Amino acid sequence: MTKRRLEALRTEMTKCTRCSLCKMVPMPTVKDAKYANACPPVITNHFHAYSGGGLQVMALSLIDGRIDVDDDLARVAFACTTCGLCDVSCKFIMEAERQDVILALREHIVAQGHGPDVHRAAADRLRGTGYSNGPPPADASNWAAGLDLKSLPEERADVLLYTGASVYEDPRHATQARKLAELMLAAGLDVGILDREPDVGIDAFWTAHRGVLETQAAHVCDVLDASGVSTIVVPSGSHLGLLRAHYPRYARAPRAKVVHASELLDDLLRRGRLSLPEPIERSVTYHDPCYLGRQSEPPQSWEGEEKMTHGVLTYFDPPKPINNGVNGVYDPPRRVLDRIRGLRRTEMHRIREYSFCCGGGGGVPEAHPEVARTAAESRIEEAEDVGAEAIVTACRYCATNLERWQPGGAMPVFDLIDLVYEAAGLQGRAT
């Protein structure tokens, strides 16, 4: 089955012209040659095989029988952070689905019994317990103690705050979830939570355990649908991208509208339901998370035929919609930051759909920490070079990896929720 899915993408593989655009941001967007490169595993390993184009060639060689699946192929394929930069950079010049090939290649490698042991262990835990890091404690919802949040589905609410299983594992994420809940309540929203949230399955997606993800995604959608809410709010950018853009490809999307915390806060501020009276005197730069940005575009339906002309050029009849990352969540977090008095925001060189990956996704921190470190150090250096005193992001995976690889915390990393909470005058209440 996985081999057939890979073979169905042969045309995508053969479109690769070896131009190496997959390794960098498109030239018209380059502001500083120092930050033209944009593929973390290539920057780390200095070898073409690790690039989006290199992985296309290996996938083609595999289905043509020139190479076999082995540990060396798995090592290269799973050094990719699955950030999708190669996909949108390639689409700057052609219609090609680089990310689909990379994910299908990883799925086939896993199906053949290869891939990092740490990824397989997490998938086994998710399959067996419903959670990648094992079942949550009995007091899993204690992070919300004392807040006027409804318990779903026993009670009814308009909005579900779906925090993600990491609130059970990391006190910082629990604190941020509590801050977001307080902001939502301060805006007068009717908010509920689940006593035991299901794991959204992001680890299974990143590490290509397709069967596990399909089962988990269907279960999560059943639970979310049963909550009876009209809107689901997620604080994690990675979770937003998975639920909005990738769930429809593996199972289905939840019936309720799924929005990221930055989208919600932007809307509440615009409508005057939330105010930010407290100034924050700080110079910051915003880091676009991959799955909140270029990876959050929902798939678009299309029926037609791919044709070839002049023996080499392919085209779609009728024209096929292209997900090139431009419709991701970019403006809401920036608008929110710009509403905070005293905050000075500057942009890094690699932004929006061409943002540089922090290195925190794709299962890379667990299996290839050297890639995660290279990516984080490059991003922190870029923030320093544009004069920022701190990095603001909107994804817990980004914040965790950026914090992990800087000795002494010279470049503080904030979640957008942290700054909004402080600017709203609620600082100190959520701990």
C-alpha atoms as one frame of an Amber mdcrd trajectory, in Angstrom:
protein
   0.000   0.000   0.000   2.725   2.496   0.934   4.687   1.560  -2.178   1.626
   2.251  -4.342   1.137   5.653  -2.713   4.752   6.462  -3.462   4.533   5.223
  -7.047   1.438   7.390  -7.600   3.683  10.415  -7.010   6.204   9.486  -9.707
   5.306  12.500 -11.839   6.050  14.814  -8.922   9.493  13.245  -8.523  10.342
  13.509 -12.204   9.476  17.217 -12.242  12.589  17.979 -10.180  15.098  19.879
 -12.350  17.900  19.827  -9.707  17.722  23.619  -9.449  18.323  23.500  -5.660
  15.657  26.120  -4.989  14.375  23.681  -2.362  17.414  24.555  -0.240  16.804
  28.300  -0.103  14.214  31.022  -0.099  13.417  32.316  -3.622  16.014  34.819
  -4.765  13.630  37.813  -5.062  12.897  37.465  -1.333  16.527  37.333  -0.189
  17.400  40.359   1.951  20.777  39.115   3.198  22.826  36.363   1.557  23.711
  35.094   5.030  20.084  34.004   5.413  19.373  32.749   1.909  19.636  29.087
   2.938  16.472  27.636   4.412  16.754  23.833   4.791  17.913  22.837   8.303
  19.205  19.316   7.455  21.170  20.643   4.465  22.685  23.439   6.547  23.637
  20.821   9.140  24.923  18.049   6.871  26.119  19.996   3.778  24.906  17.296
   1.394  22.285  17.427  -1.369  20.658  14.134  -0.362  19.107  15.822   2.677
  17.289  18.444   0.581  13.780  18.281  -0.815  15.222  17.595  -4.245  17.552
  14.937  -2.898  14.652  13.131  -1.279  12.720  13.236  -4.575  15.638  11.528
  -6.329  15.905   8.859  -3.631  12.165   8.188  -3.754  12.353   7.791  -7.537
  15.359   5.492  -7.257  13.463   3.431  -4.699  10.351   2.845  -6.802  12.533
   2.123  -9.859  14.445  -0.546  -7.925  17.840   1.156  -8.008  18.052   1.311
  -4.200  16.384  -0.468  -1.298  15.023   0.764   2.003  17.759   0.558   4.609
  18.962   2.372   7.703  21.031   4.842   5.669  18.000   5.931   3.645  15.953
   6.189   6.839  18.616   8.318   8.515  18.541  10.868   5.685  14.759  10.901
   5.253  14.067  11.405   8.962  16.548  14.262   9.309  13.898  16.377   7.541
  11.836  18.608   9.831   8.853  18.319   7.415   8.634  22.102   7.578   7.439
  22.374   3.964   9.837  25.145   2.915  11.106  23.074  -0.020   7.510  22.605
  -1.143   6.584  26.302  -1.290   9.997  27.365  -2.626   9.670  24.866  -5.480
   6.175  26.168  -6.211   7.737  29.562  -6.830   8.705  28.200 -10.253   6.578
  25.082 -10.875   3.549  23.051  -9.821   4.995  20.255  -7.710   4.135  18.527
  -4.424   7.482  18.027  -2.718   6.023  17.567   0.763   3.676  14.800  -0.399
   6.632  12.831  -1.754   8.659  13.282   1.437   5.815  12.120   3.667   5.008
   9.170   1.398   8.683   8.181   1.351   8.827   8.250   5.145   5.614   6.210
   5.379   7.105   3.529   3.132  10.325   3.454   5.125   8.338   2.952   8.333
   6.202   0.243   6.727   9.425  -1.601   5.818  10.471  -1.689   9.484  13.012
   1.144   9.390  13.095   4.582  10.948  14.183   5.920  14.347  13.388   3.679
  17.318  12.316   6.685  19.361   9.614   7.455  16.790   8.369   3.876  16.776
   8.163   3.850  20.557   6.045   7.013  20.584   3.734   5.577  17.901   3.352
   2.375  19.936   2.385   4.398  23.002  -0.140   6.396  20.990  -1.592   3.191
  19.558  -1.762   1.508  22.946  -2.768   4.345  25.284  -4.062   7.114  23.034
  -1.125   9.355  24.007   2.358   9.601  22.495   3.968  10.070  25.903   1.673
   7.732  27.815  -1.702   8.379  29.476  -2.253  11.631  31.386  -2.586  11.663
  35.170  -5.961  11.404  36.878  -5.831  15.111  37.702  -5.163  16.078  34.067
  -7.491  19.084  34.106  -6.075  20.609  37.307  -4.413  23.331  35.229  -7.887
  24.909  35.001  -8.715  24.712  38.715 -10.608  27.754  39.942 -11.560  29.014
  36.493 -15.160  29.234  35.390 -14.742  26.767  32.545 -17.460  24.319  31.620
 -16.784  20.600  31.551 -17.585  19.145  28.151 -19.516  17.263  26.936 -21.538
  17.029  30.186 -22.174  20.785  29.984 -22.708  22.920  26.908 -20.488  25.774
  25.698 -19.991  27.802  22.533 -16.206  27.472  22.483 -13.881  24.569  23.277
 -10.350  25.366  24.404  -8.412  22.368  23.100  -5.034  22.759  24.758  -3.244
  19.622  23.646  -1.824  16.782  25.707   1.425  18.630  26.483  -0.375  20.549
  29.267  -0.151  17.277  31.188   3.607  17.070  30.657   5.037  20.602  30.739
   4.075  23.145  33.438   4.837  26.019  31.037   2.227  24.798  28.589  -0.278
  24.388  31.387   0.369  27.981  32.457  -0.093  29.263  28.908  -3.340  27.337
  28.581  -4.560  28.947  31.795  -3.553  32.400  30.524  -5.463  31.866  27.300
  -8.495  30.654  29.220  -8.424  33.794  31.401  -8.204  36.016  28.340 -11.158
  34.237  26.758 -13.211  34.573  29.929 -12.261  38.240  30.261 -13.685  38.736
  26.760 -16.959  37.195  27.863 -16.713  33.969  25.873 -18.627  30.844  26.865
 -15.692  28.431  27.242 -15.469  24.731  27.959 -12.701  22.144  28.211 -12.453
  18.375  28.085 -11.490  16.557  31.274  -9.205  14.208  29.337  -8.227  15.659
  26.000  -7.227  13.157  23.337  -3.728  13.459  21.909  -4.014  15.259  18.568
  -1.443  12.855  17.050   1.090  15.365  15.740   3.986  13.011  16.532   2.453
  10.216  14.439   1.983  12.647  11.542   5.523  13.950  11.695   7.060  10.478
  11.976   4.941   8.929   9.196   3.031   6.352  11.233   0.048   6.760   8.963
  -2.198   4.001  10.287  -1.814   5.228  13.860  -2.602   8.796  12.812  -5.657
   7.782  10.773  -7.117   5.981  13.783  -6.247   8.774  16.200  -7.531  11.543
  13.939 -10.888   9.815  13.554 -11.115   9.397  17.332 -10.185  13.028  17.990
 -12.814  14.254  15.518 -15.450  12.080  17.190 -14.573  13.561  20.597 -14.493
  17.136  19.313 -17.787  16.707  17.480 -19.404  15.251  20.600 -18.467  18.397
  22.537 -21.208  20.244  20.655 -19.282  23.515  20.285 -19.288  25.818  17.297
 -15.635  26.884  17.619 -12.474  25.064  18.705  -9.508  27.192  19.830  -5.994
  25.731  19.863  -2.933  27.506  21.332  -0.406  25.448  19.335   0.436  26.447
  15.778   1.414  22.867  14.953  -1.940  21.578  16.139  -3.758  24.193  14.057
  -1.927  23.060  10.908  -2.620  19.398  11.627  -6.325  19.849  12.400  -7.065
  22.358   9.650  -4.884  21.213   6.775  -3.861  17.595   7.308  -6.696  15.861
   9.152  -8.894  16.002   6.014  -6.246  13.973   4.194  -5.960  11.276   6.850
  -9.476  11.076   8.281 -11.727  14.132   8.270 -11.899  17.616   9.732 -13.875
  18.375  12.905 -17.351  19.798  12.241 -16.678  22.897  14.350 -14.549  25.775
  13.091 -10.935  25.405  14.272  -9.035  28.630  14.974  -5.654  29.412  16.433
  -5.317  31.520  19.570  -3.765  34.350  17.537  -6.797  34.444  15.225  -9.150
  34.536  18.192  -7.211  37.247  20.043  -6.974  39.342  16.889 -10.748  39.131
  16.460 -11.476  39.938  20.119  -9.206  42.982  20.030 -10.677  44.200  16.750
 -14.207  43.996  18.157 -13.248  45.687  21.419 -14.064  42.682  23.578 -10.502
  42.631  24.881  -8.217  45.567  25.660  -4.468  45.860  26.249  -3.941  48.825
  28.598  -0.529  47.837  29.978   2.550  48.878  27.948   5.430  46.484  27.306
   8.680  48.239  26.482  10.570  45.655  24.472  11.971  45.145  20.985  10.784
  41.838  19.541  10.714  39.884  16.308   8.029  37.412  15.333   8.905  33.875
  14.252   6.357  32.295  11.889   5.767  28.660  12.893   5.785  26.334   9.879
   2.455  24.670  10.657   0.688  27.883  11.604   1.961  29.523   8.436   2.654
  27.691   5.186   1.336  24.354   6.495  -2.115  25.541   7.598  -3.772  25.859
   4.189  -6.655  23.352   3.927  -6.506  21.006   0.934  -8.547  22.173  -2.044
 -10.677  19.777  -4.042  -9.957  19.444  -7.749 -11.048  17.148 -10.547  -9.250
  17.102 -13.818  -6.350  15.638 -15.739  -2.606  16.179 -15.683  -1.379  16.457
 -19.270   2.000  16.702 -20.941   3.123  18.939 -23.767   6.364  18.966 -25.809
   7.312  15.681 -24.170   8.458  17.249 -20.909   6.123  19.957 -19.603   3.093
  18.980 -17.556  -0.002  21.050 -16.884  -3.430  20.581 -15.320  -6.693  20.790
 -17.231  -8.624  22.577 -15.805  -6.024  24.546 -13.786  -5.433  23.028 -10.350
  -5.481  25.162  -7.176  -1.993  25.375  -5.687  -1.370  25.411  -1.956   1.744
  27.574  -1.960   1.587  28.665   1.658   0.492  32.258   1.134  -2.871  31.775
   2.835  -1.502  30.640   6.166  -1.944  32.456   9.474   0.532  35.337   9.187
  -1.244  38.619   9.826  -3.295  37.887  12.987  -0.282  37.432  15.301   1.414
  40.500  13.840  -1.712  42.608  14.266  -2.002  41.481  17.873   1.604  42.405
  18.615   1.171  45.787  16.956  -1.693  46.565  19.347   0.560  46.266  22.398
   1.671  49.700  23.545   5.430  50.196  23.783   6.245  47.013  21.866   8.637
  47.528  18.970   8.364  44.799  16.332  10.942  44.144  13.629  10.932  41.471
  10.938  13.561  38.838  10.342  14.823  38.117   6.822  13.046  34.769   6.330
   9.362  35.310   7.090   5.800  34.288   6.255   5.626  31.389   3.751   9.434
  31.435   3.528   9.993  31.432   7.271  12.956  29.440   8.520  12.052  26.357
  10.554  12.982  26.451  14.248  13.986  22.771  14.083  11.360  21.633  16.574
   9.144  19.553  14.281   9.246  16.391  12.213  10.413  14.264  15.141  13.864
  15.765  14.558  14.625  16.899  18.155  14.253  13.280  19.284  16.059  11.563
  16.398  18.455  14.207  15.020  19.134  16.777  17.757  22.063  18.167  15.772
  19.609  19.378  13.095  17.298  20.847  15.731  20.228  22.677  17.260  21.548
  24.074  13.971  18.123  25.393  13.050  17.515  27.034  16.421  20.946  28.653
  16.528  20.516  30.053  13.016  17.113  31.496  13.878  18.354  33.056  17.108
  21.320  34.603  15.272  18.925  36.032  12.688  16.807  37.595  15.438  19.911
  39.138  16.986  21.054  40.498  13.617  17.808  42.460  13.146  18.172  44.036
  16.577  15.498  42.135  18.477  15.712  41.689  22.242  13.310  38.731  22.227
  11.580  36.284  19.903   7.817  35.919  19.912   6.212  32.857  18.394   2.816
  31.172  18.440   3.677  27.480  18.726   4.884  25.598  21.778   7.181  23.368
  19.696   8.964  26.433  18.321   9.300  28.027  21.746  10.613  24.810  23.291
  13.286  24.216  20.653  14.426  27.841  20.484  14.788  27.932  24.265  16.577
  24.597  24.401  19.556  25.600  22.270  20.604  28.951  23.683  22.913  28.903
  26.688  21.830  31.243  29.444  18.686  32.356  27.630  20.375  35.364  26.013
  17.450  35.695  23.589  14.192  35.301  25.556  11.408  33.452  23.759   7.780
  34.358  24.415   4.556  32.835  23.264   2.160  35.427  21.865  -0.258  34.502
  24.654   2.309  35.524  27.308   2.586  39.067  25.984  -1.138  39.544  25.444
  -1.810  38.328  28.960   0.709  40.788  30.370  -0.585  43.669  28.248  -4.154
  42.904  29.333  -3.144  43.536  32.941  -3.671  39.944  34.070   0.013  39.243
  34.752   0.675  37.023  37.749  -2.769  35.489  38.078  -2.316  32.400  35.916
   0.596  30.766  37.718
